[in-house]
Amino acid sequence: MTGSVPHRNGTRWAGVIVTIAIAALAFTVQWGVVTTKLDHVEKRLDELIVEARALRTEYQAVERRVSFLEGRLEGRDTP
């Protein structure tokens, strides 16, 4: 009986070590996945910022055109 107790104790420690190793590996993989997804989110946000700037520029150009046309119309209406 005393011969089987150290064997069980060693098996328990091996199980604990294997569990810790698997948990560490899973944590590392999950960290990599999260980091990759955050990189994709950052790239997409950069794209959206560029698109927003382009739209703002286009909107300002349209506003200038409308202001010019309104000025021409007001100039025609007055004698």
N, CA, C and O atoms as a CHARMM CRD file, in Angstrom:
* protein
*
  316
    1    1 MET  N      0.80000  -1.18800   0.00000 PROA 1      0.00000
    2    1 MET  CA     0.00000   0.00000   0.00000 PROA 1      0.00000
    3    1 MET  C      0.85400   1.26900   0.00000 PROA 1      0.00000
    4    1 MET  O      0.54000   2.23500  -0.69600 PROA 1      0.00000
    5    2 THR  N      1.89900   1.26000   0.75900 PROA 2      0.00000
    6    2 THR  CA     2.72900   2.45600   0.79700 PROA 2      0.00000
    7    2 THR  C      3.45400   2.67700  -0.51400 PROA 2      0.00000
    8    2 THR  O      3.84700   3.80400  -0.81400 PROA 2      0.00000
    9    3 GLY  N      3.64300   1.63100  -1.30300 PROA 3      0.00000
   10    3 GLY  CA     4.31500   1.76400  -2.57800 PROA 3      0.00000
   11    3 GLY  C      3.45300   2.48700  -3.61000 PROA 3      0.00000
   12    3 GLY  O      4.00000   3.10500  -4.52300 PROA 3      0.00000
   13    4 SER  N      2.12100   2.43100  -3.49900 PROA 4      0.00000
   14    4 SER  CA     1.25200   3.05700  -4.48100 PROA 4      0.00000
   15    4 SER  C      0.98000   4.52500  -4.17800 PROA 4      0.00000
   16    4 SER  O      0.58500   5.26200  -5.08100 PROA 4      0.00000
   17    5 VAL  N      1.16900   4.96500  -2.97100 PROA 5      0.00000
   18    5 VAL  CA     0.88800   6.34700  -2.59700 PROA 5      0.00000
   19    5 VAL  C      1.83000   7.32800  -3.30100 PROA 5      0.00000
   20    5 VAL  O      1.34000   8.32000  -3.84000 PROA 5      0.00000
   21    6 PRO  N      3.15500   7.11300  -3.33200 PROA 6      0.00000
   22    6 PRO  CA     4.01100   8.04700  -4.05900 PROA 6      0.00000
   23    6 PRO  C      3.70000   8.06900  -5.55500 PROA 6      0.00000
   24    6 PRO  O      3.82700   9.10700  -6.20400 PROA 6      0.00000
   25    7 HSD  N      3.30100   6.94400  -6.08800 PROA 7      0.00000
   26    7 HSD  CA     2.95900   6.89000  -7.50000 PROA 7      0.00000
   27    7 HSD  C      1.73500   7.77200  -7.77700 PROA 7      0.00000
   28    7 HSD  O      1.71800   8.51700  -8.75700 PROA 7      0.00000
   29    8 ARG  N      0.73800   7.69100  -6.94000 PROA 8      0.00000
   30    8 ARG  CA    -0.45200   8.52600  -7.10200 PROA 8      0.00000
   31    8 ARG  C     -0.09900  10.00800  -6.94600 PROA 8      0.00000
   32    8 ARG  O     -0.57800  10.86000  -7.69400 PROA 8      0.00000
   33    9 ASN  N      0.74300  10.28800  -5.96500 PROA 9      0.00000
   34    9 ASN  CA     1.14200  11.66700  -5.73200 PROA 9      0.00000
   35    9 ASN  C      1.89900  12.21500  -6.94200 PROA 9      0.00000
   36    9 ASN  O      1.68900  13.36600  -7.32600 PROA 9      0.00000
   37   10 GLY  N      2.75600  11.42800  -7.53300 PROA 10     0.00000
   38   10 GLY  CA     3.49100  11.84100  -8.72500 PROA 10     0.00000
   39   10 GLY  C      2.55100  12.04900  -9.90300 PROA 10     0.00000
   40   10 GLY  O      2.74800  12.96700 -10.69800 PROA 10     0.00000
   41   11 THR  N      1.53600  11.20800 -10.02200 PROA 11     0.00000
   42   11 THR  CA     0.55700  11.35000 -11.10100 PROA 11     0.00000
   43   11 THR  C     -0.24400  12.62400 -10.91900 PROA 11     0.00000
   44   11 THR  O     -0.55500  13.30700 -11.89500 PROA 11     0.00000
   45   12 ARG  N     -0.57600  12.94700  -9.69900 PROA 12     0.00000
   46   12 ARG  CA    -1.30600  14.18700  -9.43900 PROA 12     0.00000
   47   12 ARG  C     -0.47700  15.39200  -9.85800 PROA 12     0.00000
   48   12 ARG  O     -0.97700  16.30000 -10.52200 PROA 12     0.00000
   49   13 TRP  N      0.79300  15.39500  -9.46800 PROA 13     0.00000
   50   13 TRP  CA     1.65500  16.51900  -9.83700 PROA 13     0.00000
   51   13 TRP  C      1.83300  16.60600 -11.34700 PROA 13     0.00000
   52   13 TRP  O      1.87800  17.69900 -11.91300 PROA 13     0.00000
   53   14 ALA  N      1.93300  15.46600 -11.98600 PROA 14     0.00000
   54   14 ALA  CA     2.05500  15.47100 -13.44400 PROA 14     0.00000
   55   14 ALA  C      0.79000  16.04900 -14.07300 PROA 14     0.00000
   56   14 ALA  O      0.85600  16.81100 -15.03700 PROA 14     0.00000
   57   15 GLY  N     -0.35300  15.67800 -13.51800 PROA 15     0.00000
   58   15 GLY  CA    -1.61800  16.22100 -14.01100 PROA 15     0.00000
   59   15 GLY  C     -1.70700  17.71900 -13.82000 PROA 15     0.00000
   60   15 GLY  O     -2.19400  18.43400 -14.69600 PROA 15     0.00000
   61   16 VAL  N     -1.23700  18.20000 -12.67600 PROA 16     0.00000
   62   16 VAL  CA    -1.23800  19.63200 -12.39500 PROA 16     0.00000
   63   16 VAL  C     -0.31100  20.35800 -13.37800 PROA 16     0.00000
   64   16 VAL  O     -0.67000  21.40400 -13.91900 PROA 16     0.00000
   65   17 ILE  N      0.86600  19.80600 -13.60300 PROA 17     0.00000
   66   17 ILE  CA     1.83200  20.42900 -14.51200 PROA 17     0.00000
   67   17 ILE  C      1.29500  20.45000 -15.93300 PROA 17     0.00000
   68   17 ILE  O      1.42600  21.45800 -16.62700 PROA 17     0.00000
   69   18 VAL  N      0.69100  19.34700 -16.38000 PROA 18     0.00000
   70   18 VAL  CA     0.11700  19.29600 -17.72400 PROA 18     0.00000
   71   18 VAL  C     -1.02300  20.30600 -17.84800 PROA 18     0.00000
   72   18 VAL  O     -1.14400  20.98100 -18.87100 PROA 18     0.00000
   73   19 THR  N     -1.85300  20.41100 -16.82000 PROA 19     0.00000
   74   19 THR  CA    -2.95800  21.37400 -16.83800 PROA 19     0.00000
   75   19 THR  C     -2.43800  22.80200 -16.91200 PROA 19     0.00000
   76   19 THR  O     -2.97500  23.62000 -17.66000 PROA 19     0.00000
   77   20 ILE  N     -1.41100  23.10400 -16.15200 PROA 20     0.00000
   78   20 ILE  CA    -0.82500  24.44500 -16.18400 PROA 20     0.00000
   79   20 ILE  C     -0.22700  24.72600 -17.55800 PROA 20     0.00000
   80   20 ILE  O     -0.37400  25.82800 -18.08700 PROA 20     0.00000
   81   21 ALA  N      0.44500  23.74000 -18.13300 PROA 21     0.00000
   82   21 ALA  CA     1.04700  23.92800 -19.46000 PROA 21     0.00000
   83   21 ALA  C     -0.02500  24.16000 -20.52000 PROA 21     0.00000
   84   21 ALA  O      0.13200  25.02700 -21.38000 PROA 21     0.00000
   85   22 ILE  N     -1.10000  23.39900 -20.46500 PROA 22     0.00000
   86   22 ILE  CA    -2.18900  23.57400 -21.43600 PROA 22     0.00000
   87   22 ILE  C     -2.84800  24.94100 -21.24800 PROA 22     0.00000
   88   22 ILE  O     -3.16800  25.61400 -22.22800 PROA 22     0.00000
   89   23 ALA  N     -3.04900  25.34900 -20.00700 PROA 23     0.00000
   90   23 ALA  CA    -3.64500  26.66200 -19.74200 PROA 23     0.00000
   91   23 ALA  C     -2.73900  27.78200 -20.24000 PROA 23     0.00000
   92   23 ALA  O     -3.22400  28.76100 -20.80600 PROA 23     0.00000
   93   24 ALA  N     -1.43900  27.65100 -20.03900 PROA 24     0.00000
   94   24 ALA  CA    -0.50200  28.67200 -20.51100 PROA 24     0.00000
   95   24 ALA  C     -0.50600  28.73100 -22.03600 PROA 24     0.00000
   96   24 ALA  O     -0.47400  29.81700 -22.61500 PROA 24     0.00000
   97   25 LEU  N     -0.54400  27.57900 -22.68300 PROA 25     0.00000
   98   25 LEU  CA    -0.59000  27.54200 -24.14300 PROA 25     0.00000
   99   25 LEU  C     -1.88800  28.16500 -24.65600 PROA 25     0.00000
  100   25 LEU  O     -1.87100  28.93600 -25.61600 PROA 25     0.00000
  101   26 ALA  N     -3.00600  27.83500 -24.02200 PROA 26     0.00000
  102   26 ALA  CA    -4.29400  28.39500 -24.43300 PROA 26     0.00000
  103   26 ALA  C     -4.30900  29.90800 -24.23300 PROA 26     0.00000
  104   26 ALA  O     -4.82800  30.64200 -25.07300 PROA 26     0.00000
  105   27 PHE  N     -3.74800  30.36700 -23.13700 PROA 27     0.00000
  106   27 PHE  CA    -3.68300  31.80700 -22.87800 PROA 27     0.00000
  107   27 PHE  C     -2.83800  32.50700 -23.93600 PROA 27     0.00000
  108   27 PHE  O     -3.19800  33.58400 -24.41000 PROA 27     0.00000
  109   28 THR  N     -1.72300  31.90000 -24.30200 PROA 28     0.00000
  110   28 THR  CA    -0.84900  32.48000 -25.32200 PROA 28     0.00000
  111   28 THR  C     -1.55100  32.54500 -26.67300 PROA 28     0.00000
  112   28 THR  O     -1.46800  33.55900 -27.36500 PROA 28     0.00000
  113   29 VAL  N     -2.23300  31.48400 -27.04900 PROA 29     0.00000
  114   29 VAL  CA    -2.96000  31.46400 -28.31800 PROA 29     0.00000
  115   29 VAL  C     -4.06900  32.50800 -28.30200 PROA 29     0.00000
  116   29 VAL  O     -4.24600  33.24500 -29.27200 PROA 29     0.00000
  117   30 GLN  N     -4.80800  32.57100 -27.21000 PROA 30     0.00000
  118   30 GLN  CA    -5.89200  33.55300 -27.10400 PROA 30     0.00000
  119   30 GLN  C     -5.35300  34.97400 -27.18000 PROA 30     0.00000
  120   30 GLN  O     -5.96800  35.83600 -27.80800 PROA 30     0.00000
  121   31 TRP  N     -4.21900  35.22800 -26.55200 PROA 31     0.00000
  122   31 TRP  CA    -3.59700  36.54800 -26.60200 PROA 31     0.00000
  123   31 TRP  C     -3.23400  36.90400 -28.04100 PROA 31     0.00000
  124   31 TRP  O     -3.41600  38.04400 -28.46900 PROA 31     0.00000
  125   32 GLY  N     -2.72700  35.93900 -28.77500 PROA 32     0.00000
  126   32 GLY  CA    -2.39800  36.17000 -30.17700 PROA 32     0.00000
  127   32 GLY  C     -3.62900  36.47700 -31.00900 PROA 32     0.00000
  128   32 GLY  O     -3.59400  37.35300 -31.87300 PROA 32     0.00000
  129   33 VAL  N     -4.70800  35.77000 -30.75700 PROA 33     0.00000
  130   33 VAL  CA    -5.95500  36.00500 -31.49200 PROA 33     0.00000
  131   33 VAL  C     -6.48500  37.40300 -31.20300 PROA 33     0.00000
  132   33 VAL  O     -6.88400  38.12500 -32.11700 PROA 33     0.00000
  133   34 VAL  N     -6.48700  37.77900 -29.93900 PROA 34     0.00000
  134   34 VAL  CA    -6.98600  39.10200 -29.55400 PROA 34     0.00000
  135   34 VAL  C     -6.11000  40.19700 -30.16800 PROA 34     0.00000
  136   34 VAL  O     -6.62400  41.19600 -30.67200 PROA 34     0.00000
  137   35 THR  N     -4.81300  40.01000 -30.12600 PROA 35     0.00000
  138   35 THR  CA    -3.89800  40.99600 -30.70000 PROA 35     0.00000
  139   35 THR  C     -4.12400  41.13900 -32.19900 PROA 35     0.00000
  140   35 THR  O     -4.12500  42.25200 -32.72600 PROA 35     0.00000
  141   36 THR  N     -4.31400  40.02400 -32.88300 PROA 36     0.00000
  142   36 THR  CA    -4.56700  40.06900 -34.32300 PROA 36     0.00000
  143   36 THR  C     -5.87100  40.78900 -34.62400 PROA 36     0.00000
  144   36 THR  O     -5.92900  41.60700 -35.54200 PROA 36     0.00000
  145   37 LYS  N     -6.90700  40.49900 -33.86900 PROA 37     0.00000
  146   37 LYS  CA    -8.18500  41.17300 -34.09200 PROA 37     0.00000
  147   37 LYS  C     -8.08600  42.67100 -33.81300 PROA 37     0.00000
  148   37 LYS  O     -8.68200  43.47700 -34.52700 PROA 37     0.00000
  149   38 LEU  N     -7.34300  43.04100 -32.78900 PROA 38     0.00000
  150   38 LEU  CA    -7.15500  44.46500 -32.50300 PROA 38     0.00000
  151   38 LEU  C     -6.38400  45.15200 -33.62100 PROA 38     0.00000
  152   38 LEU  O     -6.65600  46.30900 -33.94200 PROA 38     0.00000
  153   39 ASP  N     -5.43300  44.45800 -34.20900 PROA 39     0.00000
  154   39 ASP  CA    -4.71200  45.03000 -35.35400 PROA 39     0.00000
  155   39 ASP  C     -5.66100  45.28400 -36.51500 PROA 39     0.00000
  156   39 ASP  O     -5.58100  46.31800 -37.17700 PROA 39     0.00000
  157   40 HSD  N     -6.56500  44.33000 -36.76000 PROA 40     0.00000
  158   40 HSD  CA    -7.54300  44.51100 -37.83700 PROA 40     0.00000
  159   40 HSD  C     -8.48100  45.67700 -37.53900 PROA 40     0.00000
  160   40 HSD  O     -8.82000  46.45000 -38.43500 PROA 40     0.00000
  161   41 VAL  N     -8.89700  45.80200 -36.28900 PROA 41     0.00000
  162   41 VAL  CA    -9.77300  46.90800 -35.90300 PROA 41     0.00000
  163   41 VAL  C     -9.04400  48.23900 -36.09400 PROA 41     0.00000
  164   41 VAL  O     -9.63000  49.20900 -36.57500 PROA 41     0.00000
  165   42 GLU  N     -7.77400  48.28000 -35.71700 PROA 42     0.00000
  166   42 GLU  CA    -6.99800  49.51300 -35.87700 PROA 42     0.00000
  167   42 GLU  C     -6.87200  49.88700 -37.35500 PROA 42     0.00000
  168   42 GLU  O     -7.00800  51.05700 -37.71400 PROA 42     0.00000
  169   43 LYS  N     -6.61700  48.91000 -38.20000 PROA 43     0.00000
  170   43 LYS  CA    -6.51300  49.18000 -39.63900 PROA 43     0.00000
  171   43 LYS  C     -7.84100  49.68800 -40.19300 PROA 43     0.00000
  172   43 LYS  O     -7.86300  50.62300 -40.99400 PROA 43     0.00000
  173   44 ARG  N     -8.93600  49.08200 -39.77500 PROA 44     0.00000
  174   44 ARG  CA   -10.25000  49.50500 -40.26000 PROA 44     0.00000
  175   44 ARG  C    -10.56900  50.92700 -39.78200 PROA 44     0.00000
  176   44 ARG  O    -11.12200  51.72300 -40.54100 PROA 44     0.00000
  177   45 LEU  N    -10.22700  51.24800 -38.53600 PROA 45     0.00000
  178   45 LEU  CA   -10.45000  52.60600 -38.03600 PROA 45     0.00000
  179   45 LEU  C     -9.63000  53.62000 -38.82200 PROA 45     0.00000
  180   45 LEU  O    -10.10800  54.71500 -39.11700 PROA 45     0.00000
  181   46 ASP  N     -8.40300  53.25900 -39.16000 PROA 46     0.00000
  182   46 ASP  CA    -7.58600  54.14900 -39.98900 PROA 46     0.00000
  183   46 ASP  C     -8.24100  54.37400 -41.34600 PROA 46     0.00000
  184   46 ASP  O     -8.25600  55.49700 -41.85100 PROA 46     0.00000
  185   47 GLU  N     -8.78800  53.30300 -41.94200 PROA 47     0.00000
  186   47 GLU  CA    -9.48200  53.43900 -43.21900 PROA 47     0.00000
  187   47 GLU  C    -10.69700  54.34900 -43.08500 PROA 47     0.00000
  188   47 GLU  O    -10.95100  55.17800 -43.95900 PROA 47     0.00000
  189   48 LEU  N    -11.44300  54.20000 -42.00200 PROA 48     0.00000
  190   48 LEU  CA   -12.62000  55.03300 -41.79200 PROA 48     0.00000
  191   48 LEU  C    -12.23500  56.50200 -41.60000 PROA 48     0.00000
  192   48 LEU  O    -12.94600  57.39500 -42.06200 PROA 48     0.00000
  193   49 ILE  N    -11.13000  56.75000 -40.92800 PROA 49     0.00000
  194   49 ILE  CA   -10.67400  58.12700 -40.74400 PROA 49     0.00000
  195   49 ILE  C    -10.32100  58.74500 -42.08800 PROA 49     0.00000
  196   49 ILE  O    -10.66500  59.89700 -42.35400 PROA 49     0.00000
  197   50 VAL  N     -9.63900  57.98600 -42.93300 PROA 50     0.00000
  198   50 VAL  CA    -9.28900  58.48600 -44.26600 PROA 50     0.00000
  199   50 VAL  C    -10.55000  58.77000 -45.07000 PROA 50     0.00000
  200   50 VAL  O    -10.64400  59.79900 -45.73800 PROA 50     0.00000
  201   51 GLU  N    -11.52300  57.85600 -45.00700 PROA 51     0.00000
  202   51 GLU  CA   -12.78700  58.06100 -45.72700 PROA 51     0.00000
  203   51 GLU  C    -13.52400  59.29300 -45.20000 PROA 51     0.00000
  204   51 GLU  O    -14.08600  60.05900 -45.98200 PROA 51     0.00000
  205   52 ALA  N    -13.52300  59.48500 -43.89300 PROA 52     0.00000
  206   52 ALA  CA   -14.20500  60.64300 -43.30900 PROA 52     0.00000
  207   52 ALA  C    -13.54600  61.94200 -43.75300 PROA 52     0.00000
  208   52 ALA  O    -14.23300  62.92600 -44.02900 PROA 52     0.00000
  209   53 ARG  N    -12.23400  61.94700 -43.82300 PROA 53     0.00000
  210   53 ARG  CA   -11.53800  63.15400 -44.28700 PROA 53     0.00000
  211   53 ARG  C    -11.87500  63.44200 -45.74300 PROA 53     0.00000
  212   53 ARG  O    -12.08900  64.59400 -46.12000 PROA 53     0.00000
  213   54 ALA  N    -11.92300  62.39500 -46.55700 PROA 54     0.00000
  214   54 ALA  CA   -12.26300  62.58400 -47.96900 PROA 54     0.00000
  215   54 ALA  C    -13.68600  63.11200 -48.10900 PROA 54     0.00000
  216   54 ALA  O    -13.94200  64.00700 -48.91400 PROA 54     0.00000
  217   55 LEU  N    -14.61200  62.56000 -47.32600 PROA 55     0.00000
  218   55 LEU  CA   -15.99400  63.04100 -47.37500 PROA 55     0.00000
  219   55 LEU  C    -16.10200  64.48600 -46.90600 PROA 55     0.00000
  220   55 LEU  O    -16.86800  65.26700 -47.47200 PROA 55     0.00000
  221   56 ARG  N    -15.34500  64.84400 -45.88300 PROA 56     0.00000
  222   56 ARG  CA   -15.36600  66.21800 -45.39500 PROA 56     0.00000
  223   56 ARG  C    -14.86300  67.17100 -46.48000 PROA 56     0.00000
  224   56 ARG  O    -15.43300  68.24300 -46.68500 PROA 56     0.00000
  225   57 THR  N    -13.80600  66.78200 -47.16500 PROA 57     0.00000
  226   57 THR  CA   -13.27600  67.60600 -48.24900 PROA 57     0.00000
  227   57 THR  C    -14.30300  67.75400 -49.36400 PROA 57     0.00000
  228   57 THR  O    -14.50500  68.84800 -49.89000 PROA 57     0.00000
  229   58 GLU  N    -14.94900  66.65100 -49.72000 PROA 58     0.00000
  230   58 GLU  CA   -15.97300  66.69400 -50.77100 PROA 58     0.00000
  231   58 GLU  C    -17.15600  67.56300 -50.34200 PROA 58     0.00000
  232   58 GLU  O    -17.69600  68.32200 -51.14800 PROA 58     0.00000
  233   59 TYR  N    -17.55000  67.45400 -49.09700 PROA 59     0.00000
  234   59 TYR  CA   -18.65900  68.26300 -48.57500 PROA 59     0.00000
  235   59 TYR  C    -18.31300  69.75000 -48.62500 PROA 59     0.00000
  236   59 TYR  O    -19.15500  70.57000 -48.99100 PROA 59     0.00000
  237   60 GLN  N    -17.09800  70.09500 -48.26500 PROA 60     0.00000
  238   60 GLN  CA   -16.68600  71.49800 -48.31600 PROA 60     0.00000
  239   60 GLN  C    -16.67000  72.00700 -49.75500 PROA 60     0.00000
  240   60 GLN  O    -17.03200  73.15500 -50.01300 PROA 60     0.00000
  241   61 ALA  N    -16.25100  71.15700 -50.68900 PROA 61     0.00000
  242   61 ALA  CA   -16.25400  71.57100 -52.09600 PROA 61     0.00000
  243   61 ALA  C    -17.68400  71.82700 -52.57400 PROA 61     0.00000
  244   61 ALA  O    -17.92900  72.79300 -53.29500 PROA 61     0.00000
  245   62 VAL  N    -18.62000  70.97700 -52.18100 PROA 62     0.00000
  246   62 VAL  CA   -20.01800  71.16900 -52.55900 PROA 62     0.00000
  247   62 VAL  C    -20.55500  72.45100 -51.93000 PROA 62     0.00000
  248   62 VAL  O    -21.28100  73.20300 -52.58000 PROA 62     0.00000
  249   63 GLU  N    -20.20500  72.70400 -50.67600 PROA 63     0.00000
  250   63 GLU  CA   -20.64300  73.94100 -50.02500 PROA 63     0.00000
  251   63 GLU  C    -20.11500  75.17200 -50.76600 PROA 63     0.00000
  252   63 GLU  O    -20.84400  76.15100 -50.92700 PROA 63     0.00000
  253   64 ARG  N    -18.87000  75.13500 -51.21400 PROA 64     0.00000
  254   64 ARG  CA   -18.31500  76.26300 -51.97400 PROA 64     0.00000
  255   64 ARG  C    -19.06800  76.45800 -53.27500 PROA 64     0.00000
  256   64 ARG  O    -19.35300  77.59100 -53.66600 PROA 64     0.00000
  257   65 ARG  N    -19.39100  75.36700 -53.94800 PROA 65     0.00000
  258   65 ARG  CA   -20.14200  75.47700 -55.20700 PROA 65     0.00000
  259   65 ARG  C    -21.52400  76.06500 -54.97800 PROA 65     0.00000
  260   65 ARG  O    -21.97300  76.92700 -55.73400 PROA 65     0.00000
  261   66 VAL  N    -22.19500  75.59700 -53.93600 PROA 66     0.00000
  262   66 VAL  CA   -23.53400  76.10500 -53.62900 PROA 66     0.00000
  263   66 VAL  C    -23.46000  77.58400 -53.26800 PROA 66     0.00000
  264   66 VAL  O    -24.28900  78.37600 -53.71500 PROA 66     0.00000
  265   67 SER  N    -22.47900  77.95600 -52.47000 PROA 67     0.00000
  266   67 SER  CA   -22.33300  79.36900 -52.11000 PROA 67     0.00000
  267   67 SER  C    -22.08600  80.21100 -53.34900 PROA 67     0.00000
  268   67 SER  O    -22.64400  81.30100 -53.47200 PROA 67     0.00000
  269   68 PHE  N    -21.26400  79.73100 -54.26400 PROA 68     0.00000
  270   68 PHE  CA   -20.99800  80.45500 -55.50100 PROA 68     0.00000
  271   68 PHE  C    -22.27000  80.62500 -56.31600 PROA 68     0.00000
  272   68 PHE  O    -22.55800  81.70700 -56.82700 PROA 68     0.00000
  273   69 LEU  N    -23.03900  79.52000 -56.43200 PROA 69     0.00000
  274   69 LEU  CA   -24.28900  79.59900 -57.20100 PROA 69     0.00000
  275   69 LEU  C    -25.30400  80.51600 -56.53300 PROA 69     0.00000
  276   69 LEU  O    -26.00800  81.25900 -57.21700 PROA 69     0.00000
  277   70 GLU  N    -25.38800  80.47200 -55.21200 PROA 70     0.00000
  278   70 GLU  CA   -26.30100  81.37300 -54.50800 PROA 70     0.00000
  279   70 GLU  C    -25.89200  82.81700 -54.72100 PROA 70     0.00000
  280   70 GLU  O    -26.75100  83.68400 -54.88100 PROA 70     0.00000
  281   71 GLY  N    -24.60800  83.09000 -54.72700 PROA 71     0.00000
  282   71 GLY  CA   -24.12400  84.44700 -54.96800 PROA 71     0.00000
  283   71 GLY  C    -24.45200  84.91900 -56.36800 PROA 71     0.00000
  284   71 GLY  O    -24.81300  86.07900 -56.56400 PROA 71     0.00000
  285   72 ARG  N    -24.33400  84.04600 -57.33100 PROA 72     0.00000
  286   72 ARG  CA   -24.66700  84.41500 -58.71000 PROA 72     0.00000
  287   72 ARG  C    -26.16000  84.67300 -58.85000 PROA 72     0.00000
  288   72 ARG  O    -26.57300  85.60200 -59.54400 PROA 72     0.00000
  289   73 LEU  N    -26.97700  83.84000 -58.18300 PROA 73     0.00000
  290   73 LEU  CA   -28.43000  84.04100 -58.25800 PROA 73     0.00000
  291   73 LEU  C    -28.82600  85.35300 -57.60100 PROA 73     0.00000
  292   73 LEU  O    -29.67500  86.07700 -58.12000 PROA 73     0.00000
  293   74 GLU  N    -28.22400  85.66000 -56.47600 PROA 74     0.00000
  294   74 GLU  CA   -28.53900  86.91800 -55.79400 PROA 74     0.00000
  295   74 GLU  C    -28.08900  88.10200 -56.63300 PROA 74     0.00000
  296   74 GLU  O    -28.74400  89.14500 -56.62500 PROA 74     0.00000
  297   75 GLY  N    -26.98800  87.96300 -57.35400 PROA 75     0.00000
  298   75 GLY  CA   -26.51000  89.02800 -58.20300 PROA 75     0.00000
  299   75 GLY  C    -27.42200  89.27200 -59.40200 PROA 75     0.00000
  300   75 GLY  O    -27.51200  90.40200 -59.88000 PROA 75     0.00000
  301   76 ARG  N    -28.09100  88.24700 -59.89300 PROA 76     0.00000
  302   76 ARG  CA   -28.99300  88.40100 -61.02700 PROA 76     0.00000
  303   76 ARG  C    -30.31400  89.03300 -60.61600 PROA 76     0.00000
  304   76 ARG  O    -30.92100  89.80300 -61.36000 PROA 76     0.00000
  305   77 ASP  N    -30.74600  88.67700 -59.38500 PROA 77     0.00000
  306   77 ASP  CA   -32.04900  89.16900 -58.94800 PROA 77     0.00000
  307   77 ASP  C    -32.03400  90.68000 -58.71100 PROA 77     0.00000
  308   77 ASP  O    -33.06100  91.33800 -58.88000 PROA 77     0.00000
  309   78 THR  N    -30.92000  91.22000 -58.33300 PROA 78     0.00000
  310   78 THR  CA   -30.87200  92.66200 -58.05200 PROA 78     0.00000
  311   78 THR  C    -30.54500  93.40900 -59.35300 PROA 78     0.00000
  312   78 THR  O    -29.69400  92.97800 -60.13000 PROA 78     0.00000
  313   79 PRO  N    -31.22600  94.52100 -59.57100 PROA 79     0.00000
  314   79 PRO  CA   -30.98000  95.29200 -60.80600 PROA 79     0.00000
  315   79 PRO  C    -29.69100  96.02900 -60.82300 PROA 79     0.00000
  316   79 PRO  O    -29.38000  96.70600 -61.80200 PROA 79     0.00000
